[in-house]
Amino acid sequence: MGTGLFSLNGFVAEGLRDQGELRKGIANLLVVLQARPFTLTDAARERITTCRDNDALDRWFRRALTATTLDEVFGEEQGDSGEPKPEGPST
């Protein structure tokens, strides 16, 4: 059995992987938004950089490719807060 970072298993490895995915998603979204003709407000930047929901970041990224406004990116009508969705069965 190997040692080092790449031999980690279980929840520690998952946590590190999830953190890496979040950072990558945040960075990619910011790059796309900065390349588009949007004025990225401090509030929008904070919303993105504090987001902990990979699914929301992915949705925002895909929308940012074609959106004409930041409102279209964030899709408020769909309830994209950037907060992780609760796990387990819904009631």
C-alpha positions as CSV (number, residue, x, y, z in Angstrom):
1,M,0.0,0.0,0.0
2,G,1.4,3.4,-1.0
3,T,1.7,6.4,1.2
4,G,1.1,10.1,0.5
5,L,-1.7,12.2,-0.7
6,F,-2.7,10.0,-3.6
7,S,-3.3,6.9,-1.4
8,L,-5.9,8.6,0.8
9,N,-9.2,6.8,0.9
10,G,-12.6,7.5,2.5
11,F,-14.0,10.8,3.7
12,V,-10.7,12.6,3.8
13,A,-10.0,12.0,0.2
14,E,-13.6,12.9,-0.7
15,G,-13.4,16.1,1.2
16,L,-10.2,17.1,-0.6
17,R,-11.6,16.2,-3.9
18,D,-14.8,18.2,-3.2
19,Q,-12.8,21.2,-2.2
20,G,-10.7,21.0,-5.4
21,E,-13.9,20.7,-7.5
22,L,-15.4,23.8,-5.7
23,R,-12.2,25.8,-6.3
24,K,-12.1,24.8,-10.0
25,G,-15.8,25.5,-10.5
26,I,-15.5,29.0,-8.9
27,A,-12.4,29.8,-10.9
28,N,-13.9,28.7,-14.2
29,L,-17.1,30.6,-13.6
30,L,-15.2,33.8,-12.7
31,V,-13.1,33.5,-15.9
32,V,-16.2,33.1,-18.1
33,L,-18.0,36.0,-16.5
34,Q,-15.0,38.3,-16.7
35,A,-14.7,37.4,-20.5
36,R,-18.3,38.3,-21.1
37,P,-19.6,41.9,-21.2
38,F,-21.0,41.8,-17.6
39,T,-20.2,44.1,-14.8
40,L,-19.4,41.6,-12.0
41,T,-20.6,43.3,-8.8
42,D,-19.0,42.6,-5.4
43,A,-22.2,40.9,-4.3
44,A,-22.1,38.5,-7.4
45,R,-18.4,37.8,-6.8
46,E,-19.1,37.0,-3.2
47,R,-22.0,34.8,-4.0
48,I,-19.8,32.8,-6.4
49,T,-16.7,32.6,-4.2
50,T,-18.8,31.5,-1.1
51,C,-20.9,28.9,-3.0
52,R,-20.5,25.4,-1.7
53,D,-22.8,23.7,-4.2
54,N,-21.0,22.1,-7.2
55,D,-24.3,21.6,-9.0
56,A,-25.2,25.3,-8.7
57,L,-21.7,26.4,-9.9
58,D,-22.1,24.0,-12.9
59,R,-25.5,25.5,-13.8
60,W,-24.2,29.0,-13.4
61,F,-21.2,28.2,-15.6
62,R,-23.3,26.8,-18.4
63,R,-25.7,29.7,-18.3
64,A,-22.9,32.2,-18.3
65,L,-21.8,31.0,-21.7
66,T,-24.9,32.3,-23.4
67,A,-26.6,34.6,-20.8
68,T,-27.1,38.3,-21.6
69,T,-27.5,39.4,-17.9
70,L,-26.2,38.2,-14.5
71,D,-29.8,37.6,-13.5
72,E,-30.0,34.9,-16.3
73,V,-26.8,33.3,-14.9
74,F,-28.0,33.0,-11.4
75,G,-31.6,32.0,-12.4
76,E,-33.3,33.3,-9.2
77,E,-36.6,31.9,-10.4
78,Q,-35.1,28.4,-10.1
79,G,-34.0,28.9,-6.5
80,D,-30.2,28.7,-7.1
81,S,-28.9,30.0,-3.8
82,G,-25.5,28.3,-4.0
83,E,-26.2,26.5,-0.7
84,P,-25.7,22.8,-0.7
85,K,-28.9,20.8,-1.0
86,P,-29.8,18.7,2.0
87,E,-29.0,15.1,1.7
88,G,-31.4,12.3,2.3
89,P,-35.0,11.8,1.5
90,S,-37.1,14.9,1.0
91,T,-40.3,15.4,2.9
